[in-house]
Amino acid sequence: MLDEIAAGTVLEDWKRVGGRMALTETHDYDDIINLPHHQSRRHAHMALSGRAAQFMPFAALTGYEDVLNRTVRANEEAIAKANTPVDVADGYLPA
């Protein structure tokens, strides 16, 4: 069976048999499996650096972290202000 895999036989249809995985041999793609890879006549081949750039991470939410930091700062200031001791002897409450 390993010889068939090495020779390019397409193996599909994984099925559970008694708790183990078994392979069932198919020949669905025998007509196209050994065809040469298509090369476009109209479009130049893309460089590897260009292909890699398509999958690079990007900042979809530009400025989102700044908004979060401002919100955290505002909440921390509000909490600190709410937790300041009140001096009732002076007859006023801090605003």
PyMOL CGO cylinders between C-alpha atoms (Angstrom):
from pymol import cmd
from pymol.cgo import CYLINDER

trace = [
    CYLINDER, 0.00, 0.00, 0.00, 2.88, 2.42, 0.70, 0.3, 1, 1, 1, 1, 1, 1,
    CYLINDER, 2.88, 2.42, 0.70, 4.14, 1.77, -2.82, 0.3, 1, 1, 1, 1, 1, 1,
    CYLINDER, 4.14, 1.77, -2.82, 0.77, 2.89, -4.16, 0.3, 1, 1, 1, 1, 1, 1,
    CYLINDER, 0.77, 2.89, -4.16, 0.90, 6.09, -2.08, 0.3, 1, 1, 1, 1, 1, 1,
    CYLINDER, 0.90, 6.09, -2.08, 4.44, 6.80, -3.25, 0.3, 1, 1, 1, 1, 1, 1,
    CYLINDER, 4.44, 6.80, -3.25, 3.37, 6.19, -6.86, 0.3, 1, 1, 1, 1, 1, 1,
    CYLINDER, 3.37, 6.19, -6.86, 0.74, 8.95, -6.54, 0.3, 1, 1, 1, 1, 1, 1,
    CYLINDER, 0.74, 8.95, -6.54, -2.43, 6.88, -6.10, 0.3, 1, 1, 1, 1, 1, 1,
    CYLINDER, -2.43, 6.88, -6.10, -5.19, 9.03, -4.68, 0.3, 1, 1, 1, 1, 1, 1,
    CYLINDER, -5.19, 9.03, -4.68, -6.46, 7.63, -1.39, 0.3, 1, 1, 1, 1, 1, 1,
    CYLINDER, -6.46, 7.63, -1.39, -9.73, 8.94, 0.01, 0.3, 1, 1, 1, 1, 1, 1,
    CYLINDER, -9.73, 8.94, 0.01, -12.81, 7.95, 1.97, 0.3, 1, 1, 1, 1, 1, 1,
    CYLINDER, -12.81, 7.95, 1.97, -11.51, 7.65, 5.48, 0.3, 1, 1, 1, 1, 1, 1,
    CYLINDER, -11.51, 7.65, 5.48, -13.86, 5.38, 7.37, 0.3, 1, 1, 1, 1, 1, 1,
    CYLINDER, -13.86, 5.38, 7.37, -13.94, 4.25, 10.96, 0.3, 1, 1, 1, 1, 1, 1,
    CYLINDER, -13.94, 4.25, 10.96, -13.55, 0.49, 11.22, 0.3, 1, 1, 1, 1, 1, 1,
    CYLINDER, -13.55, 0.49, 11.22, -13.48, -1.00, 14.72, 0.3, 1, 1, 1, 1, 1, 1,
    CYLINDER, -13.48, -1.00, 14.72, -12.10, 2.21, 16.25, 0.3, 1, 1, 1, 1, 1, 1,
    CYLINDER, -12.10, 2.21, 16.25, -9.29, 2.41, 13.66, 0.3, 1, 1, 1, 1, 1, 1,
    CYLINDER, -9.29, 2.41, 13.66, -8.99, 4.46, 10.50, 0.3, 1, 1, 1, 1, 1, 1,
    CYLINDER, -8.99, 4.46, 10.50, -9.01, 2.52, 7.25, 0.3, 1, 1, 1, 1, 1, 1,
    CYLINDER, -9.01, 2.52, 7.25, -8.28, 3.83, 3.75, 0.3, 1, 1, 1, 1, 1, 1,
    CYLINDER, -8.28, 3.83, 3.75, -10.37, 3.03, 0.72, 0.3, 1, 1, 1, 1, 1, 1,
    CYLINDER, -10.37, 3.03, 0.72, -8.60, 3.38, -2.60, 0.3, 1, 1, 1, 1, 1, 1,
    CYLINDER, -8.60, 3.38, -2.60, -10.29, 5.48, -5.29, 0.3, 1, 1, 1, 1, 1, 1,
    CYLINDER, -10.29, 5.48, -5.29, -9.29, 6.55, -8.78, 0.3, 1, 1, 1, 1, 1, 1,
    CYLINDER, -9.29, 6.55, -8.78, -11.44, 9.68, -9.02, 0.3, 1, 1, 1, 1, 1, 1,
    CYLINDER, -11.44, 9.68, -9.02, -8.61, 11.96, -10.14, 0.3, 1, 1, 1, 1, 1, 1,
    CYLINDER, -8.61, 11.96, -10.14, -6.47, 9.61, -12.22, 0.3, 1, 1, 1, 1, 1, 1,
    CYLINDER, -6.47, 9.61, -12.22, -7.24, 11.61, -15.38, 0.3, 1, 1, 1, 1, 1, 1,
    CYLINDER, -7.24, 11.61, -15.38, -5.80, 14.88, -14.00, 0.3, 1, 1, 1, 1, 1, 1,
    CYLINDER, -5.80, 14.88, -14.00, -3.33, 13.87, -11.28, 0.3, 1, 1, 1, 1, 1, 1,
    CYLINDER, -3.33, 13.87, -11.28, -0.27, 13.86, -13.56, 0.3, 1, 1, 1, 1, 1, 1,
    CYLINDER, -0.27, 13.86, -13.56, -1.10, 16.91, -15.68, 0.3, 1, 1, 1, 1, 1, 1,
    CYLINDER, -1.10, 16.91, -15.68, 1.44, 19.76, -15.64, 0.3, 1, 1, 1, 1, 1, 1,
    CYLINDER, 1.44, 19.76, -15.64, 0.72, 22.73, -13.37, 0.3, 1, 1, 1, 1, 1, 1,
    CYLINDER, 0.72, 22.73, -13.37, -1.19, 25.51, -15.13, 0.3, 1, 1, 1, 1, 1, 1,
    CYLINDER, -1.19, 25.51, -15.13, 0.85, 28.62, -15.96, 0.3, 1, 1, 1, 1, 1, 1,
    CYLINDER, 0.85, 28.62, -15.96, -1.10, 31.71, -16.98, 0.3, 1, 1, 1, 1, 1, 1,
    CYLINDER, -1.10, 31.71, -16.98, -0.09, 33.38, -20.24, 0.3, 1, 1, 1, 1, 1, 1,
    CYLINDER, -0.09, 33.38, -20.24, -1.84, 36.59, -19.26, 0.3, 1, 1, 1, 1, 1, 1,
    CYLINDER, -1.84, 36.59, -19.26, -0.57, 37.14, -15.70, 0.3, 1, 1, 1, 1, 1, 1,
    CYLINDER, -0.57, 37.14, -15.70, 3.05, 37.03, -14.59, 0.3, 1, 1, 1, 1, 1, 1,
    CYLINDER, 3.05, 37.03, -14.59, 4.04, 34.59, -11.86, 0.3, 1, 1, 1, 1, 1, 1,
    CYLINDER, 4.04, 34.59, -11.86, 3.81, 36.24, -8.43, 0.3, 1, 1, 1, 1, 1, 1,
    CYLINDER, 3.81, 36.24, -8.43, 7.04, 36.46, -6.44, 0.3, 1, 1, 1, 1, 1, 1,
    CYLINDER, 7.04, 36.46, -6.44, 7.24, 34.62, -3.13, 0.3, 1, 1, 1, 1, 1, 1,
    CYLINDER, 7.24, 34.62, -3.13, 7.57, 37.93, -1.26, 0.3, 1, 1, 1, 1, 1, 1,
    CYLINDER, 7.57, 37.93, -1.26, 4.30, 39.10, -2.82, 0.3, 1, 1, 1, 1, 1, 1,
    CYLINDER, 4.30, 39.10, -2.82, 2.57, 35.86, -1.91, 0.3, 1, 1, 1, 1, 1, 1,
    CYLINDER, 2.57, 35.86, -1.91, 3.83, 36.13, 1.67, 0.3, 1, 1, 1, 1, 1, 1,
    CYLINDER, 3.83, 36.13, 1.67, 2.57, 39.72, 1.93, 0.3, 1, 1, 1, 1, 1, 1,
    CYLINDER, 2.57, 39.72, 1.93, -0.98, 38.53, 1.25, 0.3, 1, 1, 1, 1, 1, 1,
    CYLINDER, -0.98, 38.53, 1.25, -0.96, 36.53, 4.46, 0.3, 1, 1, 1, 1, 1, 1,
    CYLINDER, -0.96, 36.53, 4.46, 0.86, 38.99, 6.73, 0.3, 1, 1, 1, 1, 1, 1,
    CYLINDER, 0.86, 38.99, 6.73, -1.08, 40.23, 9.76, 0.3, 1, 1, 1, 1, 1, 1,
    CYLINDER, -1.08, 40.23, 9.76, -2.66, 43.64, 9.42, 0.3, 1, 1, 1, 1, 1, 1,
    CYLINDER, -2.66, 43.64, 9.42, -4.17, 46.17, 11.81, 0.3, 1, 1, 1, 1, 1, 1,
    CYLINDER, -4.17, 46.17, 11.81, -7.85, 45.94, 10.99, 0.3, 1, 1, 1, 1, 1, 1,
    CYLINDER, -7.85, 45.94, 10.99, -8.76, 48.08, 13.99, 0.3, 1, 1, 1, 1, 1, 1,
    CYLINDER, -8.76, 48.08, 13.99, -6.25, 50.92, 13.71, 0.3, 1, 1, 1, 1, 1, 1,
    CYLINDER, -6.25, 50.92, 13.71, -6.39, 53.08, 16.83, 0.3, 1, 1, 1, 1, 1, 1,
    CYLINDER, -6.39, 53.08, 16.83, -8.42, 50.55, 18.82, 0.3, 1, 1, 1, 1, 1, 1,
    CYLINDER, -8.42, 50.55, 18.82, -5.67, 50.13, 21.41, 0.3, 1, 1, 1, 1, 1, 1,
    CYLINDER, -5.67, 50.13, 21.41, -5.48, 53.90, 21.94, 0.3, 1, 1, 1, 1, 1, 1,
    CYLINDER, -5.48, 53.90, 21.94, -9.22, 54.02, 22.62, 0.3, 1, 1, 1, 1, 1, 1,
    CYLINDER, -9.22, 54.02, 22.62, -8.88, 51.16, 25.09, 0.3, 1, 1, 1, 1, 1, 1,
    CYLINDER, -8.88, 51.16, 25.09, -6.00, 52.87, 26.89, 0.3, 1, 1, 1, 1, 1, 1,
    CYLINDER, -6.00, 52.87, 26.89, -7.97, 56.14, 27.17, 0.3, 1, 1, 1, 1, 1, 1,
    CYLINDER, -7.97, 56.14, 27.17, -10.98, 54.24, 28.53, 0.3, 1, 1, 1, 1, 1, 1,
    CYLINDER, -10.98, 54.24, 28.53, -8.82, 52.42, 31.08, 0.3, 1, 1, 1, 1, 1, 1,
    CYLINDER, -8.82, 52.42, 31.08, -7.24, 55.70, 32.20, 0.3, 1, 1, 1, 1, 1, 1,
    CYLINDER, -7.24, 55.70, 32.20, -10.64, 57.42, 32.52, 0.3, 1, 1, 1, 1, 1, 1,
    CYLINDER, -10.64, 57.42, 32.52, -12.05, 54.49, 34.51, 0.3, 1, 1, 1, 1, 1, 1,
    CYLINDER, -12.05, 54.49, 34.51, -9.02, 54.37, 36.81, 0.3, 1, 1, 1, 1, 1, 1,
    CYLINDER, -9.02, 54.37, 36.81, -9.34, 58.12, 37.48, 0.3, 1, 1, 1, 1, 1, 1,
    CYLINDER, -9.34, 58.12, 37.48, -13.07, 57.74, 38.21, 0.3, 1, 1, 1, 1, 1, 1,
    CYLINDER, -13.07, 57.74, 38.21, -12.38, 54.85, 40.59, 0.3, 1, 1, 1, 1, 1, 1,
    CYLINDER, -12.38, 54.85, 40.59, -9.60, 56.77, 42.35, 0.3, 1, 1, 1, 1, 1, 1,
    CYLINDER, -9.60, 56.77, 42.35, -11.89, 59.79, 42.70, 0.3, 1, 1, 1, 1, 1, 1,
    CYLINDER, -11.89, 59.79, 42.70, -14.73, 57.64, 44.07, 0.3, 1, 1, 1, 1, 1, 1,
    CYLINDER, -14.73, 57.64, 44.07, -12.37, 56.01, 46.56, 0.3, 1, 1, 1, 1, 1, 1,
    CYLINDER, -12.37, 56.01, 46.56, -10.97, 59.25, 47.98, 0.3, 1, 1, 1, 1, 1, 1,
    CYLINDER, -10.97, 59.25, 47.98, -11.94, 59.76, 51.61, 0.3, 1, 1, 1, 1, 1, 1,
    CYLINDER, -11.94, 59.76, 51.61, -14.72, 62.25, 52.28, 0.3, 1, 1, 1, 1, 1, 1,
    CYLINDER, -14.72, 62.25, 52.28, -13.98, 64.96, 54.83, 0.3, 1, 1, 1, 1, 1, 1,
    CYLINDER, -13.98, 64.96, 54.83, -17.40, 65.54, 56.38, 0.3, 1, 1, 1, 1, 1, 1,
    CYLINDER, -17.40, 65.54, 56.38, -15.92, 67.82, 59.07, 0.3, 1, 1, 1, 1, 1, 1,
    CYLINDER, -15.92, 67.82, 59.07, -15.26, 70.46, 56.42, 0.3, 1, 1, 1, 1, 1, 1,
    CYLINDER, -15.26, 70.46, 56.42, -18.92, 70.34, 55.49, 0.3, 1, 1, 1, 1, 1, 1,
    CYLINDER, -18.92, 70.34, 55.49, -18.51, 69.43, 51.85, 0.3, 1, 1, 1, 1, 1, 1,
    CYLINDER, -18.51, 69.43, 51.85, -18.28, 66.40, 49.64, 0.3, 1, 1, 1, 1, 1, 1,
    CYLINDER, -18.28, 66.40, 49.64, -15.69, 66.36, 46.87, 0.3, 1, 1, 1, 1, 1, 1,
    CYLINDER, -15.69, 66.36, 46.87, -17.26, 66.57, 43.44, 0.3, 1, 1, 1, 1, 1, 1,
]
cmd.load_cgo(trace, "trace")
